[in-house]
């Protein structure tokens, strides 16, 4: 039985997109968002724009769109923190996108 396989393993502390090679291929080949969450997320985002960000329905649509499209990044950031690798690209993108969303909501809502 051969132990050779087609993907690369990284030393401890290095990462390959989500930090593991357990899926059988590395370097973002399986990290693309699926077509159904993408279409639903875009539809929710458009409905949020139509409803307006100040309304409760608009905010709910924005949050729903964000969760549908960004769930994989948020999940990878959380798993990275649980594994002791808190500062990675997923964590930084989560902080940046959540910060941008709240900076857009706070001035409109309470400003």
mmCIF file of the C-alpha atoms, coordinates in Angstrom:
data_MODEL
# 
_entry.id   MODEL 
# 
loop_
_atom_site.group_PDB 
_atom_site.id 
_atom_site.type_symbol 
_atom_site.label_atom_id 
_atom_site.label_alt_id 
_atom_site.label_comp_id 
_atom_site.label_asym_id 
_atom_site.label_entity_id 
_atom_site.label_seq_id 
_atom_site.pdbx_PDB_ins_code 
_atom_site.Cartn_x 
_atom_site.Cartn_y 
_atom_site.Cartn_z 
_atom_site.occupancy 
_atom_site.B_iso_or_equiv 
_atom_site.pdbx_formal_charge 
_atom_site.auth_seq_id 
_atom_site.auth_comp_id 
_atom_site.auth_asym_id 
_atom_site.auth_atom_id 
_atom_site.pdbx_PDB_model_num 
ATOM 1   C CA . UNK A 1 1   ? 0.000   0.000  0.000  1.00 0.00 ? 1   UNK A CA 1 
ATOM 2   C CA . UNK A 1 2   ? 1.459   3.327  -1.041 1.00 0.00 ? 2   UNK A CA 1 
ATOM 3   C CA . UNK A 1 3   ? 1.441   6.292  1.343  1.00 0.00 ? 3   UNK A CA 1 
ATOM 4   C CA . UNK A 1 4   ? 1.944   8.864  -1.422 1.00 0.00 ? 4   UNK A CA 1 
ATOM 5   C CA . UNK A 1 5   ? -0.937  11.158 -2.231 1.00 0.00 ? 5   UNK A CA 1 
ATOM 6   C CA . UNK A 1 6   ? -1.553  14.197 -4.369 1.00 0.00 ? 6   UNK A CA 1 
ATOM 7   C CA . UNK A 1 7   ? -1.757  16.991 -1.862 1.00 0.00 ? 7   UNK A CA 1 
ATOM 8   C CA . UNK A 1 8   ? 0.868   18.835 0.130  1.00 0.00 ? 8   UNK A CA 1 
ATOM 9   C CA . UNK A 1 9   ? 1.128   18.825 3.919  1.00 0.00 ? 9   UNK A CA 1 
ATOM 10  C CA . UNK A 1 10  ? 2.219   21.952 5.717  1.00 0.00 ? 10  UNK A CA 1 
ATOM 11  C CA . UNK A 1 11  ? 4.371   22.223 8.847  1.00 0.00 ? 11  UNK A CA 1 
ATOM 12  C CA . UNK A 1 12  ? 2.701   22.902 12.192 1.00 0.00 ? 12  UNK A CA 1 
ATOM 13  C CA . UNK A 1 13  ? 1.492   26.486 12.356 1.00 0.00 ? 13  UNK A CA 1 
ATOM 14  C CA . UNK A 1 14  ? 1.274   26.942 8.578  1.00 0.00 ? 14  UNK A CA 1 
ATOM 15  C CA . UNK A 1 15  ? -2.096  26.795 6.953  1.00 0.00 ? 15  UNK A CA 1 
ATOM 16  C CA . UNK A 1 16  ? -3.684  25.787 3.713  1.00 0.00 ? 16  UNK A CA 1 
ATOM 17  C CA . UNK A 1 17  ? -6.741  28.046 3.366  1.00 0.00 ? 17  UNK A CA 1 
ATOM 18  C CA . UNK A 1 18  ? -8.895  26.662 6.170  1.00 0.00 ? 18  UNK A CA 1 
ATOM 19  C CA . UNK A 1 19  ? -5.956  25.070 8.000  1.00 0.00 ? 19  UNK A CA 1 
ATOM 20  C CA . UNK A 1 20  ? -6.420  21.395 7.208  1.00 0.00 ? 20  UNK A CA 1 
ATOM 21  C CA . UNK A 1 21  ? -5.679  18.996 4.412  1.00 0.00 ? 21  UNK A CA 1 
ATOM 22  C CA . UNK A 1 22  ? -8.254  16.446 5.530  1.00 0.00 ? 22  UNK A CA 1 
ATOM 23  C CA . UNK A 1 23  ? -10.539 17.034 2.569  1.00 0.00 ? 23  UNK A CA 1 
ATOM 24  C CA . UNK A 1 24  ? -8.099  15.466 0.149  1.00 0.00 ? 24  UNK A CA 1 
ATOM 25  C CA . UNK A 1 25  ? -7.106  18.649 -1.643 1.00 0.00 ? 25  UNK A CA 1 
ATOM 26  C CA . UNK A 1 26  ? -5.564  21.856 -0.439 1.00 0.00 ? 26  UNK A CA 1 
ATOM 27  C CA . UNK A 1 27  ? -5.251  25.483 -1.314 1.00 0.00 ? 27  UNK A CA 1 
ATOM 28  C CA . UNK A 1 28  ? -8.817  26.648 -1.720 1.00 0.00 ? 28  UNK A CA 1 
ATOM 29  C CA . UNK A 1 29  ? -9.988  24.137 -4.295 1.00 0.00 ? 29  UNK A CA 1 
ATOM 30  C CA . UNK A 1 30  ? -13.054 23.276 -2.211 1.00 0.00 ? 30  UNK A CA 1 
ATOM 31  C CA . UNK A 1 31  ? -13.578 26.616 -0.474 1.00 0.00 ? 31  UNK A CA 1 
ATOM 32  C CA . UNK A 1 32  ? -15.847 28.216 -3.077 1.00 0.00 ? 32  UNK A CA 1 
ATOM 33  C CA . UNK A 1 33  ? -19.347 29.122 -1.986 1.00 0.00 ? 33  UNK A CA 1 
ATOM 34  C CA . UNK A 1 34  ? -22.059 26.911 -3.439 1.00 0.00 ? 34  UNK A CA 1 
ATOM 35  C CA . UNK A 1 35  ? -24.473 28.250 -6.042 1.00 0.00 ? 35  UNK A CA 1 
ATOM 36  C CA . UNK A 1 36  ? -27.585 28.017 -3.848 1.00 0.00 ? 36  UNK A CA 1 
ATOM 37  C CA . UNK A 1 37  ? -26.221 30.061 -0.899 1.00 0.00 ? 37  UNK A CA 1 
ATOM 38  C CA . UNK A 1 38  ? -24.712 32.544 -3.358 1.00 0.00 ? 38  UNK A CA 1 
ATOM 39  C CA . UNK A 1 39  ? -27.997 33.104 -5.208 1.00 0.00 ? 39  UNK A CA 1 
ATOM 40  C CA . UNK A 1 40  ? -30.013 33.271 -1.978 1.00 0.00 ? 40  UNK A CA 1 
ATOM 41  C CA . UNK A 1 41  ? -27.478 35.643 -0.430 1.00 0.00 ? 41  UNK A CA 1 
ATOM 42  C CA . UNK A 1 42  ? -27.570 37.949 -3.443 1.00 0.00 ? 42  UNK A CA 1 
ATOM 43  C CA . UNK A 1 43  ? -31.384 37.867 -3.460 1.00 0.00 ? 43  UNK A CA 1 
ATOM 44  C CA . UNK A 1 44  ? -31.470 38.747 0.259  1.00 0.00 ? 44  UNK A CA 1 
ATOM 45  C CA . UNK A 1 45  ? -28.973 41.540 -0.295 1.00 0.00 ? 45  UNK A CA 1 
ATOM 46  C CA . UNK A 1 46  ? -31.068 43.024 -3.102 1.00 0.00 ? 46  UNK A CA 1 
ATOM 47  C CA . UNK A 1 47  ? -34.191 42.776 -0.939 1.00 0.00 ? 47  UNK A CA 1 
ATOM 48  C CA . UNK A 1 48  ? -32.290 44.506 1.876  1.00 0.00 ? 48  UNK A CA 1 
ATOM 49  C CA . UNK A 1 49  ? -31.402 47.336 -0.477 1.00 0.00 ? 49  UNK A CA 1 
ATOM 50  C CA . UNK A 1 50  ? -35.043 47.603 -1.535 1.00 0.00 ? 50  UNK A CA 1 
ATOM 51  C CA . UNK A 1 51  ? -36.331 47.529 2.057  1.00 0.00 ? 51  UNK A CA 1 
ATOM 52  C CA . UNK A 1 52  ? -33.744 50.016 3.286  1.00 0.00 ? 52  UNK A CA 1 
ATOM 53  C CA . UNK A 1 53  ? -31.153 49.389 5.951  1.00 0.00 ? 53  UNK A CA 1 
ATOM 54  C CA . UNK A 1 54  ? -33.013 51.400 8.581  1.00 0.00 ? 54  UNK A CA 1 
ATOM 55  C CA . UNK A 1 55  ? -35.982 49.059 8.736  1.00 0.00 ? 55  UNK A CA 1 
ATOM 56  C CA . UNK A 1 56  ? -36.015 45.853 10.745 1.00 0.00 ? 56  UNK A CA 1 
ATOM 57  C CA . UNK A 1 57  ? -36.740 43.842 7.594  1.00 0.00 ? 57  UNK A CA 1 
ATOM 58  C CA . UNK A 1 58  ? -33.779 45.450 5.814  1.00 0.00 ? 58  UNK A CA 1 
ATOM 59  C CA . UNK A 1 59  ? -31.418 44.708 8.694  1.00 0.00 ? 59  UNK A CA 1 
ATOM 60  C CA . UNK A 1 60  ? -32.630 41.118 8.904  1.00 0.00 ? 60  UNK A CA 1 
ATOM 61  C CA . UNK A 1 61  ? -32.070 40.709 5.167  1.00 0.00 ? 61  UNK A CA 1 
ATOM 62  C CA . UNK A 1 62  ? -28.551 42.178 5.436  1.00 0.00 ? 62  UNK A CA 1 
ATOM 63  C CA . UNK A 1 63  ? -27.649 39.836 8.303  1.00 0.00 ? 63  UNK A CA 1 
ATOM 64  C CA . UNK A 1 64  ? -29.186 36.851 6.497  1.00 0.00 ? 64  UNK A CA 1 
ATOM 65  C CA . UNK A 1 65  ? -27.253 37.687 3.352  1.00 0.00 ? 65  UNK A CA 1 
ATOM 66  C CA . UNK A 1 66  ? -24.027 38.059 5.322  1.00 0.00 ? 66  UNK A CA 1 
ATOM 67  C CA . UNK A 1 67  ? -24.514 34.718 7.065  1.00 0.00 ? 67  UNK A CA 1 
ATOM 68  C CA . UNK A 1 68  ? -25.374 32.869 3.851  1.00 0.00 ? 68  UNK A CA 1 
ATOM 69  C CA . UNK A 1 69  ? -22.394 34.188 1.949  1.00 0.00 ? 69  UNK A CA 1 
ATOM 70  C CA . UNK A 1 70  ? -19.873 34.484 4.767  1.00 0.00 ? 70  UNK A CA 1 
ATOM 71  C CA . UNK A 1 71  ? -20.709 31.410 6.840  1.00 0.00 ? 71  UNK A CA 1 
ATOM 72  C CA . UNK A 1 72  ? -17.688 29.411 5.651  1.00 0.00 ? 72  UNK A CA 1 
ATOM 73  C CA . UNK A 1 73  ? -15.286 32.217 6.585  1.00 0.00 ? 73  UNK A CA 1 
ATOM 74  C CA . UNK A 1 74  ? -16.913 32.737 9.983  1.00 0.00 ? 74  UNK A CA 1 
ATOM 75  C CA . UNK A 1 75  ? -16.821 28.993 10.670 1.00 0.00 ? 75  UNK A CA 1 
ATOM 76  C CA . UNK A 1 76  ? -13.168 28.716 9.633  1.00 0.00 ? 76  UNK A CA 1 
ATOM 77  C CA . UNK A 1 77  ? -12.289 31.702 11.847 1.00 0.00 ? 77  UNK A CA 1 
ATOM 78  C CA . UNK A 1 78  ? -14.039 30.110 14.828 1.00 0.00 ? 78  UNK A CA 1 
ATOM 79  C CA . UNK A 1 79  ? -12.371 26.740 14.226 1.00 0.00 ? 79  UNK A CA 1 
ATOM 80  C CA . UNK A 1 80  ? -8.996  28.478 13.887 1.00 0.00 ? 80  UNK A CA 1 
ATOM 81  C CA . UNK A 1 81  ? -9.502  30.132 17.267 1.00 0.00 ? 81  UNK A CA 1 
ATOM 82  C CA . UNK A 1 82  ? -10.434 26.806 18.821 1.00 0.00 ? 82  UNK A CA 1 
ATOM 83  C CA . UNK A 1 83  ? -7.247  25.252 17.419 1.00 0.00 ? 83  UNK A CA 1 
ATOM 84  C CA . UNK A 1 84  ? -5.049  28.023 18.805 1.00 0.00 ? 84  UNK A CA 1 
ATOM 85  C CA . UNK A 1 85  ? -4.496  29.734 15.450 1.00 0.00 ? 85  UNK A CA 1 
ATOM 86  C CA . UNK A 1 86  ? -6.623  32.794 16.034 1.00 0.00 ? 86  UNK A CA 1 
ATOM 87  C CA . UNK A 1 87  ? -4.865  35.255 13.760 1.00 0.00 ? 87  UNK A CA 1 
ATOM 88  C CA . UNK A 1 88  ? -5.365  33.917 10.251 1.00 0.00 ? 88  UNK A CA 1 
ATOM 89  C CA . UNK A 1 89  ? -6.948  35.263 7.073  1.00 0.00 ? 89  UNK A CA 1 
ATOM 90  C CA . UNK A 1 90  ? -10.412 33.983 8.048  1.00 0.00 ? 90  UNK A CA 1 
ATOM 91  C CA . UNK A 1 91  ? -10.305 35.687 11.441 1.00 0.00 ? 91  UNK A CA 1 
ATOM 92  C CA . UNK A 1 92  ? -9.114  38.961 9.932  1.00 0.00 ? 92  UNK A CA 1 
ATOM 93  C CA . UNK A 1 93  ? -11.775 38.882 7.197  1.00 0.00 ? 93  UNK A CA 1 
ATOM 94  C CA . UNK A 1 94  ? -14.461 38.145 9.802  1.00 0.00 ? 94  UNK A CA 1 
ATOM 95  C CA . UNK A 1 95  ? -13.398 41.081 11.962 1.00 0.00 ? 95  UNK A CA 1 
ATOM 96  C CA . UNK A 1 96  ? -13.146 43.401 8.944  1.00 0.00 ? 96  UNK A CA 1 
ATOM 97  C CA . UNK A 1 97  ? -16.522 42.446 7.473  1.00 0.00 ? 97  UNK A CA 1 
ATOM 98  C CA . UNK A 1 98  ? -18.361 42.530 10.814 1.00 0.00 ? 98  UNK A CA 1 
ATOM 99  C CA . UNK A 1 99  ? -16.722 45.870 11.615 1.00 0.00 ? 99  UNK A CA 1 
ATOM 100 C CA . UNK A 1 100 ? -17.729 47.303 8.255  1.00 0.00 ? 100 UNK A CA 1 
ATOM 101 C CA . UNK A 1 101 ? -21.294 46.095 8.720  1.00 0.00 ? 101 UNK A CA 1 
ATOM 102 C CA . UNK A 1 102 ? -21.569 47.648 12.186 1.00 0.00 ? 102 UNK A CA 1 
ATOM 103 C CA . UNK A 1 103 ? -19.931 50.876 11.067 1.00 0.00 ? 103 UNK A CA 1 
ATOM 104 C CA . UNK A 1 104 ? -22.619 51.104 8.403  1.00 0.00 ? 104 UNK A CA 1 
ATOM 105 C CA . UNK A 1 105 ? -25.460 50.280 10.793 1.00 0.00 ? 105 UNK A CA 1 
ATOM 106 C CA . UNK A 1 106 ? -24.506 52.333 13.856 1.00 0.00 ? 106 UNK A CA 1 
ATOM 107 C CA . UNK A 1 107 ? -24.424 55.813 12.228 1.00 0.00 ? 107 UNK A CA 1 
ATOM 108 C CA . UNK A 1 108 ? -27.736 55.227 10.425 1.00 0.00 ? 108 UNK A CA 1 
ATOM 109 C CA . UNK A 1 109 ? -29.494 53.647 13.368 1.00 0.00 ? 109 UNK A CA 1 
ATOM 110 C CA . UNK A 1 110 ? -28.267 55.691 16.325 1.00 0.00 ? 110 UNK A CA 1 
ATOM 111 C CA . UNK A 1 111 ? -26.451 58.633 14.742 1.00 0.00 ? 111 UNK A CA 1 
# 
